[in-house]
Amino acid sequence: MNLTPNVDDRLTHDPDGPVLLVGGYGTVGAELARAASADWPLLLTGRSEQRGGALARELRRPDGAHPVTVRRWDLADPEPFGAAVRAVVGVVNDPDDRVLRAAARAGVPFVDVTRWTARLQRAATVAALLRPAAPVLLSSAWMGGVTSLVAAALAERLGGAEHVETAIRWDLGDRAGADSVEFMDRLGLDYEVVHDGRRRSVSPLSGARTVLIGEHATRVAGIDTPEQFTLPLTLGTTTATTRIGFSSRLGTAALLAAKRTGFFRWGRGESWEPARRALLYSPGEGGVARLRIDVAHDGHGLSAVVEDRAGQAHLTAVGALLGLRRVLGTDGTAPPVGVAFPEQTPRPGLVLADLAALGVTVDVRSERPAGAAA
């Protein structure tokens, strides 16, 4: 029996305390810690304090400002955790909503970037039932909510977002944390999308097509991501589609071939987990994160190619950092009340400038989304 939902974790809100990064020295957590340490003191947690020690020493400033401390918080261990913090960012899978519950009950601003759609839906329900007094930003759209933020920016220019299509080019040479590929285990499960205003169930890796992402023609196919659930609710999108492909044509071909054999359905057991993960999880020394977002409204369209040469872990950390600024109100706007999603930003016109300031380029062009398919 899993007892972690009933653990009496004791977070308290301290407006002058550190920002708690749960999973703060993993692949994405470390990138976020490096960025966030410029503005706030940090408390990094994970399963092993030793792993976080080197990162804390790296981030230590000679003047002693914004100290970085490390503590153990293993979400699978029922031992209660307590800390006084100004905000919490979940950068690790929280399958029992343990971190969410602790933050919401304590009135601590909370950001999460690690949930697939079903878990995001449950988290939104849990948070609503807890009636949090502080912001709860569920920013698990692709790359920490960056896709949703860019969609909102394009929608603001067009006056709406009837159609939103996202195409992701996954660089197999990039660094990737193990948690970031857990959605591979969802490739054997059908999921729901909105198409032409109607909800329907689709099979993962269906709807394959070739899309030009910058200068790279990339074969992409459908995956289950949270923005396909949230954008119809928040922006009134009548068609929301996200597809993924690899930087290697052979890698994409292997993924689609595995789908055709039914591997992701009959190979769902634990014994097949290494094989499932091996199709996507091949951490390299570094790569480039690229994706394309097409938004159409009222007969007009815009296309944005997002590129982060520091890689997908950095781009996810950028999304998390913007979410942290949002819930703390340091982006110049009042923090949201209760549960919110990244595309509900009150400042969509500044999103692209925010991304540029953090090293992410966004090339926007006038083009109908249908023109992206080759």
C-alpha positions as CSV (number, residue, x, y, z in Angstrom):
1,M,0.0,0.0,0.0
2,N,1.3,3.5,-0.9
3,L,1.0,5.7,2.2
4,T,2.6,8.9,0.8
5,P,-0.7,10.8,0.1
6,N,-1.4,10.6,3.9
7,V,2.1,11.8,5.0
8,D,2.0,14.8,7.2
9,D,4.5,17.0,5.4
10,R,4.8,20.4,6.9
11,L,5.6,23.3,4.6
12,T,5.0,26.8,5.8
13,H,5.0,30.0,3.8
14,D,7.9,32.4,4.4
15,P,7.9,35.3,2.0
16,D,11.6,35.8,2.7
17,G,12.6,32.1,2.7
18,P,14.2,30.1,-0.1
19,V,12.5,28.8,-3.2
20,L,12.2,25.0,-2.8
21,L,13.1,23.0,-5.9
22,V,11.9,19.4,-5.5
23,G,14.2,17.4,-7.8
24,G,16.4,20.5,-7.8
25,Y,19.6,18.7,-8.8
26,G,18.3,16.5,-11.6
27,T,18.9,17.3,-15.3
28,V,16.2,20.0,-15.5
29,G,16.4,20.9,-11.8
30,A,20.0,21.8,-12.0
31,E,19.4,24.1,-15.0
32,L,16.6,25.8,-13.1
33,A,18.7,26.1,-10.0
34,R,21.5,27.9,-12.0
35,A,18.9,30.4,-13.4
36,A,16.9,30.9,-10.2
37,S,19.9,31.3,-7.9
38,A,20.5,34.8,-9.4
39,D,17.2,36.0,-7.9
40,W,16.4,33.9,-4.8
41,P,18.0,31.7,-2.1
42,L,17.3,28.1,-2.9
43,L,16.5,24.8,-1.1
44,L,17.3,21.8,-3.3
45,T,15.8,18.4,-2.5
46,G,16.0,14.9,-3.9
47,R,16.6,11.4,-2.9
48,S,20.3,11.9,-2.0
49,E,21.9,15.0,-0.4
50,Q,25.3,14.0,-1.7
51,R,24.2,14.4,-5.4
52,G,23.1,18.0,-4.7
53,G,26.2,19.0,-2.8
54,A,28.3,19.6,-5.9
55,L,25.6,21.8,-7.4
56,A,25.3,23.8,-4.2
57,R,29.0,24.4,-4.1
58,E,28.9,25.5,-7.8
59,L,26.2,28.1,-7.1
60,R,27.7,29.5,-3.9
61,R,28.4,33.2,-4.2
62,P,31.5,34.9,-2.7
63,D,29.3,37.5,-1.1
64,G,27.1,34.9,0.6
65,A,24.0,36.3,-1.1
66,H,21.2,33.9,-2.2
67,P,22.5,30.8,-0.4
68,V,21.8,27.3,-1.8
69,T,21.1,24.5,0.7
70,V,20.5,20.8,0.1
71,R,18.2,18.4,2.0
72,R,16.8,14.9,1.4
73,W,13.2,14.5,0.3
74,D,12.4,11.2,-1.2
75,L,8.8,11.3,-2.3
76,A,8.6,7.5,-2.1
77,D,9.7,7.6,1.6
78,P,6.8,8.2,4.0
79,E,9.0,10.2,6.4
80,P,7.4,13.7,6.7
81,F,9.3,16.7,5.3
82,G,9.1,20.2,6.6
83,A,10.5,23.6,5.6
84,A,9.6,27.3,5.5
85,V,9.8,28.5,1.9
86,R,8.5,31.3,-0.3
87,A,7.6,29.1,-3.3
88,V,7.8,25.5,-4.5
89,V,8.7,24.2,-8.0
90,G,8.1,20.5,-8.7
91,V,10.9,19.3,-11.1
92,V,10.4,15.6,-10.4
93,N,7.5,13.3,-10.9
94,D,5.1,13.5,-8.0
95,P,2.8,10.5,-8.7
96,D,0.8,10.9,-5.4
97,D,0.5,14.8,-5.6
98,R,2.5,14.8,-2.3
99,V,4.3,18.1,-3.1
100,L,1.2,19.7,-4.5
101,R,-0.8,18.8,-1.4
102,A,1.8,20.1,1.0
103,A,2.2,23.4,-0.9
104,A,-1.5,24.0,-1.3
105,R,-2.4,23.3,2.3
106,A,0.4,25.7,3.5
107,G,-0.6,28.5,1.1
108,V,2.8,28.3,-0.7
109,P,2.9,29.4,-4.4
110,F,3.5,26.2,-6.5
111,V,4.7,25.5,-10.0
112,D,4.8,22.0,-11.5
113,V,6.4,21.0,-14.9
114,T,6.5,17.2,-14.7
115,R,3.0,15.8,-15.4
116,W,1.5,14.1,-18.4
117,T,-2.1,14.8,-19.2
118,A,-3.9,12.4,-16.9
119,R,-1.8,13.4,-14.0
120,L,-2.3,17.1,-14.7
121,Q,-6.0,16.5,-14.8
122,R,-5.9,14.8,-11.4
123,A,-3.7,17.5,-10.0
124,A,-6.1,20.2,-11.1
125,T,-8.9,18.3,-9.4
126,V,-6.8,17.8,-6.2
127,A,-5.9,21.5,-6.1
128,A,-9.5,22.6,-6.6
129,L,-10.7,20.4,-3.8
130,L,-8.0,21.9,-1.5
131,R,-9.0,25.4,-2.4
132,P,-5.5,26.8,-2.2
133,A,-5.0,30.4,-1.1
134,A,-1.8,30.6,-3.1
135,P,-1.2,30.2,-6.9
136,V,-1.0,26.7,-8.3
137,L,0.5,26.8,-11.8
138,L,0.3,23.5,-13.6
139,S,2.9,24.2,-16.3
140,S,3.5,20.7,-17.7
141,A,2.8,21.6,-21.3
142,W,5.8,20.7,-23.5
143,M,9.1,22.2,-22.2
144,G,7.8,23.5,-18.9
145,G,4.9,25.4,-20.6
146,V,6.9,27.1,-23.3
147,T,4.7,25.8,-26.0
148,S,1.6,27.2,-24.3
149,L,3.2,30.5,-23.7
150,V,4.2,30.9,-27.3
151,A,0.7,29.8,-28.5
152,A,-0.7,32.5,-26.2
153,A,1.7,35.1,-27.7
154,L,0.6,34.2,-31.2
155,A,-3.1,34.1,-30.2
156,E,-2.8,37.6,-28.8
157,R,-1.5,38.9,-32.2
158,L,-4.2,37.1,-34.1
159,G,-7.0,37.8,-31.8
160,G,-7.6,34.2,-31.0
161,A,-6.4,30.6,-31.5
162,E,-8.9,28.3,-33.3
163,H,-6.1,25.9,-34.4
164,V,-2.9,25.2,-32.6
165,E,-0.5,22.7,-34.0
166,T,2.9,21.9,-32.4
167,A,5.7,19.9,-34.0
168,I,8.7,18.9,-31.8
169,R,12.1,17.9,-33.1
170,W,13.7,15.8,-30.3
171,D,17.5,15.9,-30.6
172,L,18.9,12.5,-29.8
173,G,22.2,14.0,-29.0
174,D,20.8,16.1,-26.2
175,R,20.8,15.5,-22.5
176,A,17.5,14.1,-21.1
177,G,16.6,13.2,-17.6
178,A,14.9,9.8,-17.0
179,D,11.7,11.5,-15.8
180,S,11.4,13.4,-19.1
181,V,10.8,10.2,-21.1
182,E,8.2,8.7,-18.8
183,F,5.6,9.6,-21.4
184,M,7.0,6.8,-23.5
185,D,5.0,4.5,-21.2
186,R,1.9,6.3,-22.5
187,L,2.5,5.3,-26.1
188,G,0.3,2.2,-25.7
189,L,-2.7,4.2,-24.5
190,D,-5.2,6.1,-26.6
191,Y,-5.8,9.7,-25.6
192,E,-8.3,12.4,-26.2
193,V,-7.9,15.5,-28.4
194,V,-10.1,18.2,-29.7
195,H,-10.4,18.4,-33.5
196,D,-12.8,20.8,-35.2
197,G,-14.5,21.4,-31.9
198,R,-15.2,17.8,-31.1
199,R,-13.4,15.6,-28.6
200,R,-12.2,12.2,-30.0
201,S,-9.9,9.4,-29.0
202,V,-6.8,8.9,-31.1
203,S,-3.9,6.5,-31.1
204,P,-0.4,7.6,-30.1
205,L,2.0,8.2,-33.1
206,S,-0.9,8.5,-35.5
207,G,-1.3,11.3,-38.0
208,A,2.3,11.2,-39.1
209,R,3.5,14.0,-41.4
210,T,6.6,15.8,-42.4
211,V,7.0,19.3,-41.0
212,L,9.6,21.9,-41.7
213,I,11.0,23.0,-38.3
214,G,13.4,25.8,-39.2
215,E,15.6,24.4,-41.9
216,H,14.9,20.8,-40.8
217,A,12.3,18.6,-42.5
218,T,11.2,16.4,-39.7
219,R,8.8,13.4,-39.7
220,V,6.5,13.8,-36.7
221,A,3.5,11.9,-35.2
222,G,1.0,12.5,-32.4
223,I,1.8,12.2,-28.7
224,D,-0.3,12.9,-25.6
225,T,0.7,16.3,-24.1
226,P,-1.1,18.5,-21.6
227,E,-1.5,21.5,-23.9
228,Q,-3.9,19.5,-26.1
229,F,-6.2,19.3,-23.0
230,T,-5.7,22.8,-21.7
231,L,-5.7,25.1,-24.8
232,P,-9.3,24.3,-25.7
233,L,-10.4,25.2,-22.2
234,T,-8.3,28.4,-21.9
235,L,-8.0,29.8,-25.4
236,G,-11.1,28.3,-26.9
237,T,-9.0,26.3,-29.4
238,T,-11.1,24.0,-31.6
239,T,-8.2,21.9,-32.9
240,A,-5.1,21.3,-30.7
241,T,-2.5,18.8,-32.0
242,T,1.1,18.0,-30.8
243,R,3.4,15.7,-32.7
244,I,7.0,14.6,-32.1
245,G,9.9,13.3,-34.3
246,F,13.6,12.7,-33.8
247,S,16.6,14.5,-35.2
248,S,17.5,11.1,-36.7
249,R,15.3,9.8,-39.5
250,L,16.2,6.3,-38.6
251,G,15.2,6.9,-35.0
252,T,11.8,8.2,-36.1
253,A,11.4,5.3,-38.5
254,A,12.2,2.9,-35.6
255,L,9.6,4.5,-33.4
256,L,6.9,4.4,-36.0
257,A,7.8,0.8,-36.9
258,A,7.5,-0.2,-33.2
259,K,4.1,1.5,-33.1
260,R,2.9,-0.5,-36.2
261,T,3.9,-3.8,-34.6
262,G,1.8,-2.9,-31.6
263,F,4.9,-3.0,-29.3
264,F,3.7,-0.2,-27.1
265,R,0.5,-2.2,-26.3
266,W,1.9,-5.7,-25.8
267,G,5.2,-4.5,-24.4
268,R,3.8,-2.4,-21.6
269,G,5.0,-4.6,-18.7
270,E,7.9,-3.9,-16.4
271,S,10.1,-6.4,-18.2
272,W,9.8,-4.3,-21.4
273,E,10.5,-1.0,-19.7
274,P,14.2,-0.8,-20.7
275,A,13.3,-1.4,-24.3
276,R,10.6,1.2,-24.3
277,R,12.9,3.8,-22.7
278,A,15.8,3.0,-25.1
279,L,13.8,4.2,-28.0
280,L,13.9,7.7,-26.6
281,Y,16.2,7.9,-23.6
282,S,19.8,8.2,-25.0
283,P,21.3,11.0,-23.1
284,G,24.1,12.7,-25.1
285,E,26.5,15.5,-24.3
286,G,24.1,18.2,-25.5
287,G,22.0,19.3,-28.4
288,V,19.5,21.9,-29.7
289,A,15.9,22.0,-28.7
290,R,13.7,22.9,-31.6
291,L,9.9,23.0,-32.1
292,R,7.4,24.7,-34.3
293,I,4.0,26.1,-33.3
294,D,1.4,27.1,-35.8
295,V,-1.7,29.1,-34.7
296,A,-4.6,30.1,-37.0
297,H,-7.6,32.3,-36.3
298,D,-10.2,33.8,-38.5
299,G,-8.5,32.9,-41.7
300,H,-5.0,34.2,-40.6
301,G,-2.1,32.3,-39.3
302,L,1.3,32.7,-37.7
303,S,4.1,30.2,-37.4
304,A,6.8,30.3,-34.7
305,V,10.0,28.3,-34.6
306,V,11.4,28.1,-31.1
307,E,15.1,27.2,-30.7
308,D,17.2,26.8,-27.6
309,R,20.8,26.0,-28.4
310,A,21.4,25.1,-24.8
311,G,19.1,22.1,-25.2
312,Q,15.7,20.8,-24.0
313,A,16.6,20.7,-20.3
314,H,17.5,24.4,-20.4
315,L,14.3,25.2,-22.4
316,T,12.2,23.3,-19.8
317,A,14.0,25.2,-17.0
318,V,13.2,28.5,-18.8
319,G,9.5,27.6,-18.8
320,A,9.8,26.7,-15.1
321,L,11.6,30.0,-14.3
322,L,8.9,32.0,-16.1
323,G,6.3,30.1,-14.1
324,L,8.1,30.9,-10.9
325,R,8.2,34.6,-11.7
326,R,4.4,34.3,-12.5
327,V,3.4,32.8,-9.1
328,L,5.6,35.2,-7.2
329,G,4.4,38.2,-9.1
330,T,8.0,39.3,-10.0
331,D,7.0,39.5,-13.7
332,G,5.2,42.7,-12.9
333,T,1.7,41.3,-12.7
334,A,-0.5,40.1,-9.8
335,P,-0.1,36.3,-9.2
336,P,-2.9,34.1,-10.3
337,V,-5.6,33.0,-7.9
338,G,-5.9,29.2,-7.5
339,V,-5.2,26.8,-10.3
340,A,-3.8,28.3,-13.6
341,F,-2.1,27.1,-16.8
342,P,0.8,28.9,-18.5
343,E,-1.2,30.2,-21.5
344,Q,-3.3,32.2,-19.1
345,T,-0.5,34.7,-18.8
346,P,-1.7,38.3,-18.5
347,R,1.2,39.5,-20.5
348,P,1.3,37.5,-23.7
349,G,2.7,40.4,-25.7
350,L,5.9,40.1,-23.7
351,V,6.4,36.4,-23.9
352,L,8.8,36.4,-26.8
353,A,11.0,39.1,-25.2
354,D,11.1,37.1,-22.0
355,L,12.3,34.0,-23.9
356,A,14.9,36.0,-25.8
357,A,16.3,37.4,-22.6
358,L,16.8,33.8,-21.4
359,G,18.6,32.7,-24.6
360,V,15.7,31.3,-26.5
361,T,15.1,32.5,-30.1
362,V,11.6,32.6,-31.6
363,D,11.2,33.2,-35.3
364,V,7.6,34.3,-36.1
365,R,6.3,34.4,-39.7
366,S,2.9,34.8,-41.3
367,E,2.0,31.4,-42.7
368,R,-1.1,29.2,-42.6
369,P,-0.4,26.1,-40.4
370,A,-1.6,23.8,-43.2
371,G,1.4,25.1,-45.3
372,A,3.8,23.4,-42.8
373,A,3.0,19.9,-44.0
374,A,5.2,18.6,-46.8
